[in-house]
Amino acid sequence: MVYLFFAGHWLLSVLMQSLFQHRYAAHRMYVMGPRTERALHLLTWLLQGSSYLNPRAYAILHREHHAFSDGARDPHAPGSHTNAFSMMWSTKERYSDYAHDRRKPEARFDGGTPEWPALERVADSWPVRVLFGVLYGCFYLAFATHAWQLVLMLPFHFVMGPVHGAIVNWCGHKYGYRNFDNGDKSRNTLPFDFLTMGELFQNNHHKYAQSPDFAARWFEIDPGWQVLRLLAAARIVALRTPQRAEYPEPLRRAA
C-alpha cells in the first residue's frame, strides 16, 4: 500500500508541476476558463501538499532559466554548483524572495501567471504544510510494514517538489543525449520520461520552448503531453501554441 501511495504522490505531484506551473503558468501553452483554472490551481495544491510551489514564483524562475540557461544568471545551473543540494538551496532562496515579494524580477519575466492570493496564503503557511506532513505520517503509521519505509520513504513526501526540481535541473543538464545544439548544456535524460512526466526532455524543451510536447523523436514519449492532449480533446483546455518539437530541425528557407 505505501508503495502505491508513494508512486501516486510522486507522479501526480510532478504531473501537476509539469502541466500547471510549467506548461501553463510559465509558458502559457494552453488556455482555459477562470473556473477551470481555479480548479486546477486547487488540485495542484492538494496533490503537491507540503511542497506546493507558488505558480508566479515558479514561472519567474523558469523564465530566467530559459533566458540565461547554464550561464552565470541561470537560477539553477549545475555548472555553478558543486552538488545538487547546493543548487537547490540557492534556487530555494531565490524562489522564496519572489514568492514573498522580497525581490523584484525583470518586467519581462513577470506577469501572465495564475493569481489566487487567498489560496497562496493558506498553501504557503507552515501550519498547513505541517498538516499535510502529519497526514502523510498517519498514512505510513497505518500501512507501513517495515520501519525503513518510515525512515527512507516518508521524508520524500515533505520535499517532493524540490526533489523533482533537483532531478530535472541537475540531471537534465548533466546526463543524457542531445538532439540539438542550443548553446547550453541541456540533455534529454530518458527517452521515455516516466520519472518526471516529460520534464527530463530538457534539450528538446530548450530548443522548442513553446512546444507543449517535449518529445521530438519517434521513440521519445512525453507522458505529460499525452495527459494534456486528453484534456484538450475533452475541451477542458485549449492548446494555444502551434509550435511542435521536430527532429531533425527543419531547414530554414532562404529569404
C-alpha positions as CSV (number, residue, x, y, z in Angstrom):
1,M,0.0,0.0,0.0
2,V,2.8,2.5,0.9
3,Y,4.5,1.8,-2.4
4,L,1.3,2.7,-4.3
5,F,0.9,5.8,-2.2
6,F,4.5,6.9,-2.8
7,A,4.3,6.3,-6.6
8,G,0.9,8.0,-6.8
9,H,2.0,11.1,-4.9
10,W,5.3,11.3,-6.8
11,L,3.6,11.0,-10.3
12,L,0.6,13.2,-9.6
13,S,2.8,15.9,-7.9
14,V,5.2,16.1,-10.8
15,L,2.4,15.9,-13.3
16,M,0.7,19.0,-11.8
17,Q,4.1,20.8,-11.7
18,S,4.6,20.0,-15.4
19,L,1.1,20.8,-16.5
20,F,0.1,23.7,-14.3
21,Q,3.2,25.5,-13.0
22,H,5.4,24.8,-16.0
23,R,3.4,24.4,-19.3
24,Y,0.6,26.8,-18.1
25,A,2.0,29.4,-15.7
26,A,5.5,29.7,-17.1
27,H,4.8,29.2,-20.8
28,R,1.0,29.6,-21.4
29,M,1.0,26.7,-23.8
30,Y,-2.8,26.4,-23.4
31,V,-5.7,28.4,-22.1
32,M,-8.8,27.6,-20.1
33,G,-11.7,29.3,-18.4
34,P,-11.3,31.0,-15.0
35,R,-13.3,28.3,-13.2
36,T,-11.2,25.6,-14.7
37,E,-8.0,27.5,-13.8
38,R,-9.2,27.7,-10.2
39,A,-10.0,24.0,-10.2
40,L,-6.6,23.0,-11.5
41,H,-4.9,25.5,-9.1
42,L,-6.7,23.9,-6.2
43,L,-5.9,20.4,-7.4
44,T,-2.2,21.3,-7.8
45,W,-2.1,22.5,-4.2
46,L,-3.9,19.4,-2.8
47,L,-1.7,17.0,-4.8
48,Q,1.6,18.7,-4.1
49,G,0.7,19.3,-0.4
50,S,3.7,20.1,1.8
51,S,5.9,21.0,-1.2
52,Y,3.4,23.1,-3.1
53,L,5.1,25.7,-5.4
54,N,3.7,29.2,-5.9
55,P,3.0,29.4,-9.7
56,R,4.2,33.0,-10.1
57,A,7.5,32.4,-8.4
58,Y,8.0,29.2,-10.3
59,A,7.2,30.9,-13.6
60,I,9.7,33.8,-12.9
61,L,12.5,31.4,-12.1
62,H,11.7,29.2,-15.1
63,R,11.7,32.2,-17.5
64,E,15.0,33.3,-16.1
65,H,16.3,29.8,-16.6
66,H,15.4,29.9,-20.3
67,A,16.9,33.3,-20.8
68,F,20.2,32.5,-19.1
69,S,20.4,28.7,-19.4
70,D,23.6,27.4,-17.9
71,G,25.1,30.9,-17.6
72,A,26.0,33.0,-14.6
73,R,22.5,34.3,-14.2
74,D,20.7,31.0,-14.5
75,P,18.9,30.5,-11.2
76,H,19.7,26.8,-11.2
77,A,22.7,25.9,-13.4
78,P,24.5,22.7,-12.3
79,G,27.8,24.2,-13.6
80,S,27.6,26.9,-11.0
81,H,27.4,24.5,-8.0
82,T,29.4,21.6,-6.7
83,N,26.3,19.4,-6.0
84,A,22.5,19.3,-6.5
85,F,21.8,20.2,-2.9
86,S,23.8,23.5,-3.2
87,M,22.0,24.3,-6.5
88,M,18.5,23.7,-5.0
89,W,19.3,25.6,-1.8
90,S,20.3,28.6,-3.9
91,T,17.1,28.1,-6.0
92,K,15.0,27.9,-2.8
93,E,16.3,31.3,-1.6
94,R,15.6,33.0,-4.9
95,Y,12.2,31.3,-5.1
96,S,11.3,32.5,-1.6
97,D,12.2,36.0,-2.4
98,Y,9.9,36.0,-5.4
99,A,7.1,34.2,-3.6
100,H,7.1,36.7,-0.7
101,D,7.8,39.8,-2.8
102,R,11.3,40.4,-1.3
103,R,12.9,40.6,-4.8
104,K,11.5,42.4,-7.9
105,P,12.1,40.4,-11.1
106,E,12.8,42.0,-14.5
107,A,9.5,43.0,-16.1
108,R,9.9,40.6,-19.0
109,F,9.9,37.6,-16.6
110,D,6.8,38.6,-14.7
111,G,3.1,38.6,-15.5
112,G,0.6,36.3,-17.1
113,T,0.5,33.8,-14.2
114,P,-2.4,32.4,-12.2
115,E,-3.2,34.7,-9.2
116,W,-5.1,33.4,-6.2
117,P,-3.8,35.3,-3.1
118,A,-6.2,33.6,-0.6
119,L,-5.0,30.1,-1.7
120,E,-1.4,31.2,-1.7
121,R,-1.6,32.5,1.9
122,V,-3.1,29.2,3.1
123,A,-0.8,26.9,1.0
124,D,2.4,28.7,2.0
125,S,1.6,28.8,5.7
126,W,3.7,26.4,7.8
127,P,0.8,25.0,9.8
128,V,-0.8,23.9,6.6
129,R,2.4,22.4,5.2
130,V,3.0,20.6,8.5
131,L,-0.6,19.4,8.5
132,F,0.0,17.7,5.1
133,G,3.1,16.1,6.6
134,V,1.1,14.8,9.6
135,L,-1.4,13.2,7.2
136,Y,1.4,11.5,5.2
137,G,2.8,10.3,8.5
138,C,-0.5,8.9,9.7
139,F,-0.9,7.0,6.4
140,Y,2.6,5.4,6.9
141,L,1.9,4.6,10.5
142,A,-1.3,2.8,9.4
143,F,0.1,1.0,6.4
144,A,3.9,0.7,6.6
145,T,5.1,-2.8,7.0
146,H,8.7,-2.0,7.8
147,A,10.5,0.6,9.8
148,W,12.7,1.6,6.9
149,Q,9.7,2.8,5.0
150,L,9.1,5.4,7.6
151,V,12.8,6.4,7.7
152,L,13.6,6.4,3.9
153,M,10.3,6.9,2.1
154,L,8.1,9.2,4.3
155,P,10.5,12.2,4.2
156,F,10.3,12.4,0.4
157,H,6.7,13.3,0.7
158,F,7.6,16.5,2.6
159,V,10.0,17.8,-0.1
160,M,8.8,16.2,-3.3
161,G,8.7,19.4,-5.3
162,P,12.3,20.3,-4.6
163,V,13.4,16.7,-5.3
164,H,11.7,16.8,-8.7
165,G,13.4,20.2,-9.4
166,A,16.8,18.8,-8.4
167,I,16.3,15.8,-10.7
168,V,15.2,17.8,-13.7
169,N,17.6,20.7,-13.4
170,W,20.7,18.7,-12.3
171,C,20.3,15.5,-14.4
172,G,18.6,17.4,-17.3
173,H,21.7,19.5,-17.8
174,K,24.4,16.9,-17.0
175,Y,23.3,13.4,-18.1
176,G,21.8,12.0,-21.3
177,Y,21.8,12.7,-25.0
178,R,21.4,15.8,-27.1
179,N,19.2,16.2,-30.2
180,F,20.0,19.9,-30.7
181,D,22.9,22.3,-30.1
182,N,21.2,25.1,-28.1
183,G,24.3,26.8,-26.9
184,D,23.8,25.4,-23.4
185,K,24.3,22.1,-21.6
186,S,20.8,20.7,-21.7
187,R,20.3,17.0,-22.2
188,N,17.5,14.5,-22.7
189,T,17.9,12.1,-19.8
190,L,15.3,9.5,-20.5
191,P,13.7,8.6,-23.9
192,F,10.5,7.6,-22.1
193,D,10.3,10.0,-19.2
194,F,8.1,8.1,-16.8
195,L,10.0,9.6,-13.9
196,T,9.1,13.3,-14.3
197,M,6.2,13.3,-16.8
198,G,8.3,14.7,-19.7
199,E,10.4,17.3,-17.8
200,L,13.7,15.4,-18.4
201,F,13.5,16.3,-22.1
202,Q,15.4,19.4,-21.3
203,N,17.4,19.6,-24.6
204,N,14.2,19.4,-26.7
205,H,12.4,21.9,-24.4
206,H,15.2,24.4,-24.6
207,K,15.1,24.2,-28.4
208,Y,11.3,24.4,-28.7
209,A,10.4,26.3,-25.6
210,Q,6.7,26.7,-26.6
211,S,6.1,23.2,-27.8
212,P,3.6,21.5,-25.4
213,D,5.0,18.2,-26.5
214,F,8.6,17.9,-25.1
215,A,9.3,14.8,-27.2
216,A,10.9,15.3,-30.6
217,R,12.0,11.9,-32.0
218,W,9.8,8.9,-32.8
219,F,11.0,6.9,-29.8
220,E,10.6,9.7,-27.3
221,I,7.5,9.7,-25.1
222,D,6.3,12.7,-23.0
223,P,3.6,11.4,-20.7
224,G,2.6,15.0,-19.7
225,W,1.8,15.8,-23.3
226,Q,-0.4,12.7,-23.5
227,V,-2.4,13.9,-20.5
228,L,-2.6,17.4,-22.0
229,R,-3.9,16.0,-25.3
230,L,-6.7,14.3,-23.4
231,L,-7.6,17.5,-21.6
232,A,-7.7,19.3,-24.9
233,A,-9.8,16.5,-26.5
234,A,-12.2,16.8,-23.7
235,R,-12.3,20.6,-24.2
236,I,-11.2,21.2,-20.6
237,V,-8.3,23.3,-22.0
238,A,-7.4,24.6,-25.5
239,L,-3.9,24.4,-26.9
240,R,-2.6,27.9,-27.6
241,T,0.7,27.4,-29.3
242,P,1.2,25.8,-32.8
243,Q,4.9,25.1,-32.2
244,R,5.9,21.4,-32.0
245,A,9.3,19.9,-31.4
246,E,10.7,18.4,-34.5
247,Y,13.8,16.2,-35.2
248,P,15.8,16.8,-37.2
249,E,15.4,20.5,-37.1
250,P,13.7,21.7,-40.3
251,L,16.0,23.6,-42.6
252,R,15.2,27.3,-42.7
253,R,14.0,28.5,-46.1
254,A,16.2,31.0,-47.8
255,A,14.8,34.6,-47.7
